[in-house]
Amino acid sequence: MTIEPLDLLRSNLARVRIPEPTNRIYKHECCVSFDTPRSEGGLFIDMCTFLAFGKDFVGWNYEKTGNPVYLHIKQTKKLVPEDRPSKKPTLLAIGIDGGFDNNEPEYEETHSVVILPEYVSLPFPSVELPEKVRLAVDAILLAEGAERKEELAAWTADKKQVSSYAMNLQQIDNGVVIPPSGWKCAKCDKTENLWLNLTDGMILCGRKNWDGTGGNNHAVEHYRETGYPLAVKLGTVTADLEAADVFSYPEDESVLDPQLAQHLAFFGIDFSSLQKTEMTTAERELDQNTNFDWNRIQESGQEVYPIFGPGYTGLVNIGNSCYMAANMQVVFSTRSFISRYYLSQSLKKAFETSPADPTVDLNMQLTKLAHGLLSGKYSVPAFENDEKENTVTSTTTAKQEGIRPRMFKSVIAASHPEFSSTRQQDALEFFLHFIDQVERANTGKTELYPSRSFKFGIEDRILCSSGKVTYNRRNDYILSLNIPLHEATNKGELESFQKLKEERLAEGKEINADEIVRPRVPLETCLANFSAPEEIHDFYSTALKTKTTALKTAGLTSFPDYLVLHMRRFVMEAGWVPKKLDVYIDVPDIIDISHMRSKGHLPGEELLPDGVPDEEDSNKMWANEEIVAQLVSMGFNNLHCQKAAINTSNVGVEEAMNWLLSHMDDPEIDLPISKGHGSGTSTIVDQSKVDTLISFGFQEEIARKALEASGGDIEKATDWIFNNPNASVSSMDATPSNAASTSNDVDLPDGGGKYRLMGIVSHSGTSTLCGHYVAHVLKDGRWVIFNDNKVGASINPPKEMGYLYFFERL
């Protein structure tokens, strides 16, 4: 017995909802693939959950939810005459109504209501459809899609109006000069969330949040007392002045200050010099270098042969997202990520194990991204018309549309306000954030998490002047390398170039781009610099019970499957001006870091005694001001920075920052530094974390000791317990902290020290927060350039200009 389509629809009206204004409606992209209404099968929107699915995936949703009624949207390209006149723009924008015509094709859209599992179709619009269905479809079609809403929110969040108080702002000359770091509220001890009043130069803390965090309202109280209208948030001022956070108290909103450079220069933060040197030889040279970087990294001017197929899918730039795209192209070229999210996990498996809303599930969106990049389904030539068989030059001139990683970006950036924006970001910071999120998502899983393939151990050996040693261990995902410019291999050429510059300057002539000579530093030199002995001043010796000079050397305790090298090309100069080191790194295809393996505790070495200094000595414990100042300039809390320096015995900035990053969530991190707070860690342990470990089946005493030994990190505490199976409370009390550093790295991959270069993330621009990122990846024996959605065979990869280098162990 067959049921009439309308009767079938009426019998399922209970599974149809009319969307509310607060509902998220997906109608531009499938939740588990990159299918869109323009795909061959169109898009099916679940009329109960408002999630969208492609033709091949809507059946999975029916099996999982039982929801049978769907709105089917199909877009078909219109045939447009070749001599169509361009529309005159009315807005300074691209790709939106009224903006510049970017010659994108136009599409016709058709709708129908489809009932699963038989795919019974009813046309829309139709007066015969039940009113509830008509209202629901109208609401879905009229609503702004959730995908578009998120994009618009990211863009409009950055839109600010010029303050009416900016142009005629009165400034009081009271001799105030603002240093680049070390700020504190003038009325309390707050060292973060600080605002500089642009009238009198007062540094005061921001508003107190509803939960008691934030500032003490001193900045806004100062405005009420004085009426001085504008303040800029310290720590947000960079060379990109438009990105600075300026707040107008009378207008009660974030604003733009067109005179911000002058207003800052009034208090010693001088950006006007950058404008004055605009037309000097040095500035022209910088401009030439920037253009050269841009062309070299993107291989502009060369016939890059486009490549299509599995593993060669481009990522469309969805608003300064090249930092993310470059990283993902390299990461999803590694065996560990290919295996975890493509070979070992189908889209269906990821969807079946995802929560009710797969768009917010990282595992689902990583699997979707992997299949989008690696399947080849979306890596096909994009033709100007539908007559593909008539296109003769498709393989050499055609480009691909690529995929838009909107849902992935939304999920991975959910916990990070900067990555949620459409501003350019640091590719290194994103890589570390991405790896951290993947590791968190895979915690407790039986299979090995893919981020593990980047993980390795670093051991610092510190030799005290007493002859005794101590060892500090930490894990990391990147090896960050300084670039020793003084060890350039082309010093003769550099000296000749310097003389040429001086001669041209005296003659009033310019340097041509092809005449510029850059320092060349071998990668081996940067690696040797990492391992070289380094003097530590003001090191507190528990043997001598006083400060002394120690010698630090660093080595790796394990070699990862993939070694990521970060080149420190960016430095901060006086006046808060970020500078990019203009240098080439000579990078070989094969490197051997076997000599960098740490030897560990050697026979005959005497370890520094462990323990907290006595009361008299603890009063001597202090944080190295230079280390604290550098950490504070990065945006960290001053008190936290002091604790980091003290707890790493003032060894160095990198060690202190690693300590800081791993102890940010410690419950005692905000407690004042008290007597006895030396190189040992506090014994305060979060009881909730103890209870969590108890729920795993561990004894309370063991759980407490493990948390103390791991700085309060539950995952590390669990590893510590498994690495010390014979430990008891009594035996642990007698174990020196140095012995803990010799525990084996059972959770880390290890192998030989020979590596092959397989990926490069390059950057063109003056700062990591502007410019453009491009990836080059070694695939199938050839280098491939991934420049957003442009994918092609690389002719001359810019190996000497990398910001991040990815090496695969042989």
ZASE-910228 format. One record per residue (C-alpha): residue in one letter; x, y, z. Coordinates in steps of 0.1 Angstrom, whole numbers, padded with zeros to 4 digits, always signed. Last residue first. Example, Ala and Ser with C-alpha at 12.3 -4.5 7.8 and 13.67 -1.06 7.14 Angstrom:
<sites>
S+0137-0011+0071
A+0123-0045+0078
</sites>
This chain:
<sites>
L+0643+0088+0084
R+0627+0111+0109
E+0605+0137+0092
F+0615+0174+0095
F+0591+0204+0095
Y+0606+0239+0093
L+0587+0269+0106
Y+0596+0305+0097
G+0612+0294+0064
M+0633+0317+0042
E+0662+0296+0031
K+0641+0267+0018
P+0622+0290-0005
P+0610+0262-0028
N+0622+0267-0064
I+0599+0251-0090
S+0570+0241-0068
A+0543+0220-0084
G+0510+0236-0077
V+0482+0242-0053
K+0463+0275-0051
N+0435+0275-0025
D+0456+0292+0002
N+0492+0291-0013
F+0501+0254-0010
I+0533+0249-0030
V+0544+0214-0038
W+0579+0199-0037
R+0585+0166-0054
G+0592+0130-0043
D+0556+0120-0037
K+0549+0150-0016
L+0575+0174-0001
V+0554+0203+0013
H+0557+0241+0008
A+0533+0262+0029
V+0525+0299+0025
Y+0519+0326+0051
H+0510+0363+0044
G+0516+0397+0059
C+0504+0409+0092
L+0505+0396+0128
T+0538+0377+0124
S+0554+0411+0116
T+0572+0428+0087
G+0557+0408+0059
S+0563+0375+0041
H+0561+0343+0060
S+0571+0307+0052
V+0558+0274+0065
I+0581+0246+0053
G+0575+0209+0051
M+0593+0176+0044
L+0630+0182+0054
R+0646+0148+0061
Y+0657+0137+0095
K+0685+0117+0111
G+0686+0114+0149
G+0675+0078+0153
G+0644+0068+0173
D+0620+0080+0200
P+0583+0086+0205
L+0574+0099+0239
D+0551+0083+0265
V+0577+0062+0281
D+0600+0092+0288
N+0620+0075+0314
S+0622+0090+0349
T+0655+0109+0354
S+0639+0142+0363
A+0622+0126+0393
A+0656+0117+0407
N+0665+0154+0407
S+0635+0160+0430
P+0650+0139+0457
T+0631+0107+0468
A+0627+0102+0505
D+0591+0113+0507
M+0584+0091+0477
S+0595+0060+0496
S+0571+0067+0524
V+0542+0075+0502
S+0548+0044+0481
A+0563+0041+0446
N+0565+0007+0430
P+0545+0017+0399
N+0566+0049+0393
N+0561+0055+0356
F+0524+0046+0359
I+0520+0071+0388
W+0539+0098+0369
D+0518+0093+0337
T+0487+0098+0358
A+0502+0130+0373
K+0511+0142+0339
E+0475+0139+0328
I+0462+0154+0360
D+0485+0185+0359
G+0489+0199+0394
G+0526+0207+0391
S+0536+0171+0382
A+0554+0161+0414
E+0527+0176+0436
L+0500+0160+0416
A+0517+0126+0419
K+0521+0131+0456
R+0484+0138+0461
A+0474+0109+0439
I+0497+0085+0459
E+0482+0097+0492
E+0446+0094+0478
Q+0451+0059+0465
F+0445+0054+0428
G+0413+0039+0413
F+0406+0064+0385
S+0380+0080+0408
I+0409+0087+0432
L+0426+0106+0404
T+0396+0128+0400
D+0393+0133+0438
V+0429+0145+0439
K+0421+0169+0410
S+0391+0182+0430
Q+0413+0186+0461
D+0436+0211+0442
V+0471+0206+0456
I+0490+0231+0478
T+0525+0217+0483
S+0542+0246+0465
T+0570+0238+0441
G+0607+0238+0451
S+0630+0264+0436
G+0621+0287+0464
H+0589+0298+0480
G+0600+0293+0516
K+0589+0327+0526
S+0559+0339+0505
I+0553+0349+0469
P+0517+0361+0469
L+0490+0336+0458
D+0479+0339+0422
I+0495+0307+0410
E+0482+0288+0440
P+0453+0270+0422
D+0477+0260+0394
D+0460+0267+0360
M+0489+0286+0345
H+0514+0260+0357
S+0525+0244+0324
L+0527+0277+0305
L+0546+0294+0333
W+0572+0266+0336
N+0577+0268+0298
M+0580+0305+0300
A+0606+0303+0328
E+0627+0278+0308
E+0625+0300+0277
V+0634+0332+0296
G+0665+0318+0314
V+0679+0299+0343
N+0666+0322+0370
S+0663+0292+0394
T+0634+0277+0374
N+0610+0281+0402
I+0622+0317+0409
A+0618+0328+0372
A+0583+0313+0370
K+0573+0328+0403
Q+0584+0362+0391
C+0565+0358+0358
H+0533+0347+0376
L+0535+0379+0398
N+0540+0401+0367
N+0511+0385+0347
F+0520+0375+0312
G+0516+0398+0281
M+0548+0391+0262
S+0564+0422+0277
V+0558+0406+0311
L+0579+0376+0301
Q+0608+0399+0290
A+0605+0420+0322
V+0605+0389+0344
I+0636+0375+0327
E+0654+0408+0330
E+0644+0413+0366
N+0658+0379+0378
A+0634+0367+0404
W+0644+0367+0441
M+0653+0342+0468
K+0673+0359+0495
N+0644+0358+0520
S+0644+0321+0514
D+0679+0319+0527
E+0670+0331+0561
E+0639+0310+0563
D+0656+0279+0552
P+0659+0271+0515
V+0634+0245+0501
G+0646+0211+0492
D+0670+0193+0469
P+0707+0189+0472
L+0726+0195+0440
L+0735+0162+0424
E+0770+0148+0425
E+0783+0135+0392
G+0804+0103+0394
P+0785+0084+0368
L+0766+0108+0345
H+0730+0119+0350
G+0715+0123+0315
K+0735+0121+0282
S+0712+0144+0264
R+0709+0138+0226
M+0721+0167+0206
H+0749+0148+0189
S+0723+0126+0171
I+0709+0158+0154
D+0715+0147+0118
I+0700+0168+0091
I+0690+0159+0055
D+0675+0184+0030
P+0700+0211+0040
V+0688+0244+0054
D+0709+0276+0048
I+0690+0302+0068
Y+0687+0335+0050
V+0685+0367+0071
D+0666+0400+0073
L+0656+0396+0110
K+0620+0409+0113
K+0616+0439+0136
P+0588+0447+0160
V+0588+0483+0171
W+0580+0487+0208
G+0601+0519+0210
A+0633+0499+0213
E+0633+0468+0192
M+0613+0436+0195
V+0626+0406+0176
F+0611+0384+0149
R+0631+0358+0130
R+0633+0333+0158
M+0633+0302+0136
H+0610+0275+0148
L+0621+0239+0141
V+0595+0212+0141
L+0608+0176+0144
Y+0585+0148+0133
D+0588+0113+0146
P+0603+0128+0178
F+0638+0124+0191
S+0641+0118+0229
T+0660+0132+0258
L+0671+0163+0238
G+0700+0184+0250
A+0706+0217+0269
T+0737+0230+0286
K+0737+0255+0315
L+0767+0268+0334
A+0762+0284+0368
T+0771+0317+0384
T+0763+0321+0421
K+0735+0331+0445
T+0738+0316+0480
K+0731+0285+0499
L+0763+0269+0486
A+0747+0235+0479
T+0712+0248+0473
S+0727+0271+0447
Y+0706+0301+0436
F+0716+0311+0401
D+0722+0349+0399
H+0740+0346+0366
I+0735+0317+0342
E+0763+0311+0317
E+0754+0293+0286
P+0770+0262+0271
A+0761+0255+0235
S+0732+0232+0227
F+0709+0258+0211
N+0738+0275+0194
A+0748+0242+0178
L+0713+0240+0163
C+0715+0275+0149
T+0750+0268+0135
E+0737+0236+0118
L+0709+0257+0102
P+0736+0276+0084
V+0735+0314+0086
R+0735+0336+0054
P+0734+0373+0060
R+0715+0392+0032
V+0729+0410+0002
I+0708+0435-0017
E+0720+0441-0053
D+0691+0425-0070
A+0667+0448-0053
N+0685+0479-0065
I+0701+0502-0039
E+0690+0538-0044
K+0711+0569-0052
G+0717+0601-0033
E+0754+0599-0040
A+0763+0596-0003
L+0736+0570+0001
R+0749+0551-0029
E+0784+0551-0014
E+0772+0540+0021
K+0751+0512+0006
L+0780+0500-0015
K+0802+0499+0016
Q+0776+0479+0034
F+0774+0455+0004
S+0811+0450+0005
E+0810+0442+0042
L+0781+0418+0037
E+0799+0400+0008
G+0829+0394+0031
K+0807+0383+0060
N+0792+0355+0039
T+0791+0326+0064
A+0770+0344+0090
E+0781+0336+0126
H+0774+0371+0139
L+0738+0367+0129
P+0733+0340+0155
I+0697+0330+0147
N+0680+0318+0179
L+0662+0284+0177
S+0628+0273+0190
L+0625+0235+0190
I+0588+0227+0188
Y+0565+0202+0205
D+0578+0204+0240
N+0584+0183+0271
R+0603+0194+0301
R+0633+0182+0322
N+0655+0200+0347
Y+0688+0184+0358
T+0710+0195+0387
V+0747+0195+0390
K+0774+0198+0417
G+0808+0213+0411
S+0802+0240+0436
S+0802+0265+0407
C+0769+0249+0398
L+0765+0229+0366
I+0730+0230+0352
R+0720+0203+0328
D+0688+0212+0309
E+0668+0183+0295
I+0644+0186+0266
G+0618+0158+0258
F+0599+0153+0226
K+0564+0156+0212
F+0557+0159+0174
S+0545+0123+0169
R+0524+0127+0201
S+0501+0151+0183
P+0486+0120+0166
Y+0471+0105+0197
L+0480+0069+0203
E+0449+0047+0204
T+0433+0039+0238
K+0418+0074+0243
G+0422+0089+0277
T+0433+0123+0263
N+0425+0125+0226
A+0406+0158+0227
R+0433+0174+0250
E+0461+0163+0227
V+0443+0177+0197
Q+0436+0210+0215
D+0473+0213+0225
I+0485+0205+0190
F+0462+0232+0176
H+0473+0258+0201
L+0510+0250+0194
F+0504+0253+0156
F+0484+0285+0161
E+0511+0302+0182
L+0537+0293+0155
A+0516+0306+0127
D+0513+0340+0144
Q+0479+0355+0136
Q+0463+0377+0110
R+0430+0393+0121
T+0397+0376+0112
S+0388+0369+0149
S+0383+0335+0165
F+0421+0329+0165
E+0424+0359+0188
P+0396+0350+0212
H+0409+0314+0218
S+0386+0288+0233
A+0364+0285+0202
A+0393+0287+0178
I+0396+0250+0170
V+0358+0247+0167
S+0351+0278+0146
K+0382+0272+0124
F+0370+0236+0117
M+0335+0248+0108
R+0348+0274+0084
P+0375+0253+0066
R+0364+0265+0031
I+0375+0239+0005
G+0393+0244-0028
E+0380+0262-0058
Q+0407+0247-0081
K+0427+0264-0107
A+0427+0258-0145
T+0457+0270-0165
T+0479+0239-0171
T+0455+0210-0168
S+0425+0228-0183
T+0442+0240-0215
V+0418+0222-0239
T+0385+0231-0224
N+0358+0217-0247
E+0352+0186-0227
K+0346+0208-0196
E+0316+0227-0212
D+0303+0238-0178
N+0319+0272-0179
E+0349+0290-0164
F+0363+0258-0152
A+0373+0249-0116
P+0398+0220-0118
V+0393+0192-0093
S+0406+0189-0057
Y+0373+0186-0039
K+0369+0148-0040
G+0407+0143-0038
S+0403+0123-0006
L+0431+0140+0013
L+0421+0175+0020
G+0384+0171+0025
H+0388+0137+0042
A+0413+0153+0067
L+0390+0184+0072
K+0360+0162+0079
T+0380+0140+0103
L+0393+0172+0121
Q+0357+0185+0122
M+0343+0153+0137
N+0371+0150+0163
L+0367+0187+0172
D+0329+0183+0178
V+0311+0217+0176
T+0297+0211+0141
P+0287+0176+0150
D+0257+0188+0170
A+0240+0158+0187
P+0274+0146+0199
S+0299+0128+0176
T+0304+0090+0177
E+0282+0082+0147
F+0296+0112+0128
A+0333+0101+0133
K+0324+0066+0123
K+0306+0078+0092
L+0334+0101+0082
S+0358+0071+0083
Q+0386+0069+0108
S+0417+0048+0105
L+0429+0060+0071
Y+0417+0096+0074
Y+0418+0111+0109
R+0443+0090+0127
S+0464+0076+0098
I+0467+0109+0079
F+0475+0127+0112
S+0503+0103+0121
R+0517+0099+0086
T+0523+0136+0082
S+0509+0155+0052
F+0479+0166+0073
V+0503+0186+0095
V+0519+0204+0064
Q+0486+0215+0048
M+0471+0223+0082
N+0499+0247+0091
A+0497+0267+0058
A+0459+0269+0061
M+0459+0282+0097
Y+0484+0310+0090
C+0466+0317+0057
S+0433+0325+0076
N+0434+0362+0071
G+0396+0361+0063
I+0382+0329+0049
N+0412+0320+0027
V+0402+0290+0007
L+0421+0258+0015
G+0436+0239-0014
T+0433+0202-0021
Y+0464+0183-0033
G+0464+0153-0010
P+0442+0133-0034
G+0439+0149-0068
F+0449+0181-0086
I+0482+0198-0093
P+0486+0232-0109
Y+0519+0239-0128
V+0535+0270-0113
E+0548+0291-0142
Q+0570+0315-0124
G+0564+0352-0119
S+0555+0347-0083
E+0571+0318-0064
Q+0548+0326-0034
I+0578+0328-0010
R+0601+0346-0035
N+0575+0371-0047
W+0564+0381-0012
D+0599+0381+0002
F+0612+0402-0028
N+0584+0427-0022
T+0593+0429+0015
N+0630+0433+0006
Q+0622+0461-0018
D+0602+0479+0009
L+0630+0474+0034
E+0654+0489+0009
R+0631+0518+0003
E+0629+0524+0040
A+0667+0522+0044
T+0672+0546+0015
T+0649+0571+0031
M+0614+0578+0019
E+0594+0565+0048
T+0620+0576+0074
K+0597+0602+0088
Q+0568+0578+0090
L+0586+0553+0112
S+0599+0581+0133
S+0563+0591+0141
F+0559+0559+0161
D+0572+0572+0193
I+0561+0558+0226
G+0576+0585+0248
F+0545+0599+0264
F+0536+0624+0237
A+0546+0598+0212
L+0515+0579+0222
H+0491+0607+0214
Q+0510+0614+0181
A+0507+0577+0170
L+0471+0576+0183
Q+0460+0605+0161
P+0435+0585+0141
D+0420+0571+0174
L+0395+0543+0166
V+0370+0534+0192
S+0360+0508+0218
E+0328+0518+0235
D+0313+0539+0263
E+0311+0571+0243
P+0320+0591+0274
Y+0346+0565+0284
S+0362+0561+0250
F+0384+0530+0248
V+0414+0524+0226
D+0425+0487+0220
A+0453+0489+0195
A+0447+0470+0162
E+0446+0502+0142
L+0481+0510+0155
D+0497+0481+0137
A+0532+0487+0149
T+0520+0473+0182
V+0500+0486+0212
T+0477+0459+0227
G+0499+0453+0257
L+0487+0485+0274
K+0451+0492+0268
V+0446+0527+0254
A+0426+0554+0273
L+0404+0582+0261
P+0380+0607+0278
Y+0398+0627+0306
G+0367+0638+0326
T+0389+0641+0357
E+0371+0624+0386
R+0348+0602+0365
Y+0377+0594+0342
H+0399+0584+0371
E+0370+0561+0384
V+0370+0544+0349
A+0408+0537+0352
H+0406+0526+0389
N+0378+0501+0383
N+0396+0474+0405
G+0408+0452+0376
G+0397+0419+0362
T+0383+0391+0383
G+0355+0395+0409
D+0330+0373+0391
W+0311+0403+0376
N+0343+0417+0362
K+0362+0446+0377
R+0370+0474+0352
G+0404+0482+0341
C+0436+0491+0361
L+0454+0524+0359
I+0484+0539+0342
M+0482+0577+0342
G+0496+0594+0311
D+0477+0627+0316
T+0454+0629+0285
L+0460+0595+0268
N+0450+0575+0299
L+0471+0544+0298
W+0450+0513+0307
L+0461+0482+0326
N+0444+0447+0323
E+0475+0433+0340
T+0499+0444+0368
K+0474+0452+0395
D+0492+0464+0427
C+0469+0493+0434
K+0465+0531+0427
A+0492+0537+0400
C+0484+0504+0384
K+0516+0486+0374
W+0537+0485+0343
G+0570+0465+0339
S+0572+0469+0301
P+0578+0493+0272
P+0584+0522+0295
I+0560+0552+0295
V+0575+0586+0298
V+0556+0611+0320
G+0570+0647+0321
N+0538+0664+0331
D+0528+0678+0297
I+0490+0674+0298
Q+0473+0662+0266
Q+0441+0678+0252
L+0423+0656+0226
N+0411+0676+0197
M+0411+0649+0170
A+0403+0620+0193
Y+0373+0631+0212
S+0347+0623+0184
S+0361+0588+0185
V+0365+0571+0151
Q+0341+0541+0148
K+0352+0505+0152
K+0347+0474+0131
D+0368+0445+0144
A+0338+0425+0159
T+0321+0431+0125
W+0345+0407+0108
A+0343+0378+0133
A+0306+0382+0137
L+0301+0383+0100
E+0320+0350+0096
E+0301+0334+0125
K+0268+0345+0110
R+0277+0332+0076
E+0282+0297+0089
A+0251+0299+0111
G+0231+0308+0079
E+0212+0341+0080
A+0175+0332+0082
L+0151+0339+0053
L+0154+0304+0038
I+0151+0287+0071
A+0121+0308+0082
D+0103+0303+0048
V+0109+0265+0051
A+0094+0264+0087
L+0064+0286+0078
R+0057+0264+0047
V+0061+0232+0068
K+0038+0244+0095
E+0012+0255+0069
P+0010+0221+0054
L+0021+0219+0018
E-0007+0223-0008
V+0001+0260-0013
S+0033+0250-0029
P+0067+0267-0028
F+0084+0242-0028
P+0080+0209-0046
L+0075+0176-0028
S+0101+0149-0029
V+0099+0113-0015
Y+0135+0104-0007
E+0124+0068+0003
P+0141+0071+0037
L+0135+0099+0040
I+0110+0128+0031
V+0122+0156+0009
V+0108+0191+0007
S+0119+0210-0024
H+0139+0241-0032
T+0156+0256-0063
E+0184+0281-0065
E+0198+0297-0097
Y+0234+0306-0095
E+0256+0336-0106
P+0292+0332-0115
E+0319+0351-0096
N+0332+0381-0116
N+0348+0398-0085
D+0323+0427-0089
F+0334+0452-0063
G+0309+0457-0034
G+0272+0465-0035
D+0262+0430-0024
I+0293+0413-0010
G+0323+0397-0027
I+0347+0426-0024
A+0343+0457-0003
L+0345+0495-0006
L+0308+0498-0011
T+0288+0513-0040
P+0305+0493-0067
K+0295+0497-0104
K+0285+0464-0119
S+0307+0449-0146
P+0292+0447-0181
R+0283+0412-0194
D+0303+0406-0226
E+0308+0369-0219
P+0270+0363-0216
V+0261+0344-0184
L+0248+0309-0182
K+0235+0304-0147
K+0251+0279-0124
T+0228+0256-0105
Q+0220+0257-0068
K+0202+0230-0051
I+0185+0232-0016
H+0166+0203-0002
L+0146+0209+0030
Y+0145+0177+0050
V+0118+0156+0068
P+0127+0122+0081
N+0144+0127+0115
G+0152+0092+0128
T+0182+0107+0146
K+0211+0084+0138
E+0197+0065+0108
Y+0183+0097+0093
N+0216+0115+0099
W+0235+0087+0081
G+0210+0090+0052
V+0219+0127+0048
F+0255+0118+0042
D+0258+0109+0005
K+0235+0138-0007
G+0252+0164+0015
F+0240+0172+0050
A+0229+0204+0068
L+0219+0208+0104
F+0186+0226+0112
T+0178+0202+0141
C+0142+0194+0132
M+0139+0204+0095
D+0172+0186+0087
I+0186+0206+0059
F+0196+0186+0027
L+0222+0201+0004
G+0227+0197-0034
G+0234+0164-0050
E+0260+0176-0075
S+0275+0202-0052
R+0263+0238-0055
P+0241+0236-0024
T+0273+0228-0006
D+0294+0196+0001
F+0324+0201+0023
S+0318+0171+0044
V+0304+0162+0078
C+0283+0192+0087
C+0274+0199+0051
E+0277+0236+0040
H+0256+0267+0032
K+0224+0258+0050
Y+0232+0255+0087
I+0206+0271+0110
R+0217+0280+0145
N+0185+0287+0165
T+0182+0319+0185
P+0156+0335+0161
E+0134+0304+0165
P+0131+0278+0138
I+0097+0263+0130
R+0102+0226+0138
V+0093+0195+0119
R+0095+0160+0135
A+0059+0162+0147
L+0048+0169+0112
N+0058+0133+0102
S+0023+0120+0095
R+0015+0152+0075
L+0045+0145+0052
L+0034+0110+0045
D-0001+0122+0038
L+0013+0148+0014
P+0034+0122-0004
E+0004+0098-0008
I+0010+0065+0009
T+0015+0033-0011
M+0000+0000+0000
</sites>
